[in-house]
Amino acid sequence: MGCRDVHAATVLAFLSGTASVAGLLAAVLLPNWRQMRLYTYNKNERNVTVYTGLWIKCARFDGSRDCVIYDPQWYTAVDQLDLRVLQFTLPLSMFTAVSALFLCLIGMCNTAFVSTVPNVKLAKCLVNSAGCHLVAGLLFLLACAICLTPSVWVIFYNNYLNRKYEPIFSFDISVFIAIASAGGLFFTSILLLLWYCACKSLPSPFWQPLYSHAPSMHSYASQPYSARSRLSAMEIDIPVVTHAS
């Protein structure tokens, strides 16, 4: 497996990471982390469902799509611990994943557009593509852990709320989107790390170029014969000139 080529594994990892970041963005913006069903026994009234997100809260009557109560300042007064934690962890996970995507893109661009024989003076300043993918894989794994842990905690905290108050709470679609996005980040990380394992036998450090200097410099290596043999060959080739008296 030549690490100096752009492989389908790295391209697939980049696309998977991009889709996972888009899923995280949708989970952050949607007001569908928790539903609270409020029932009424009055036949002239309708039941109300309160949709709680990380930033807004919306209350709707059954069968209606319009918000009867819309609170855009909900993010400042969140009274549920799991949602408060998600307000910090999900943006942090997105930032980590975007940084990993940036590194992955740098690695692919460096592989695709940099010549195979670089300038010797700039060789120590170049970035190794395999190293970019390795660090990107580790960042994707970190982003997965930051996103997955509080998203799963929402499910257990929802059961805690039902036991403490009444069984009127249920987690909504944003929980599934966040968990699926965390799975996508984990898949992206594993794909990049497996790709790097096929390239780890390279002799150069992973932040240095795959080539430490131009290949043409290897052509001047010393030959496996001694200095005495070279001297003997020179002595044989030098013609002897004699002057007549």
Secondary structure by P-SEA (a helix, b strand, c coil): cccccccaaaaaaaaaaaaaaaaaaaaacccccbbbbbbbccccbbbbbbbbcccbbbbbccccccccccccccccccccaaaaaaacaaaaaaaaaaaaaaaaaaaaaaacccccccccccccccccaaaaaaaaaaaaaaaaaacaaaaaaaaaaaaaaaaaccccccccaaaaaaaaaaaaaaaaaaaaaaaaaaccccccccccccccccccccccccccccaaaaaaaaaaabbbbbbcc
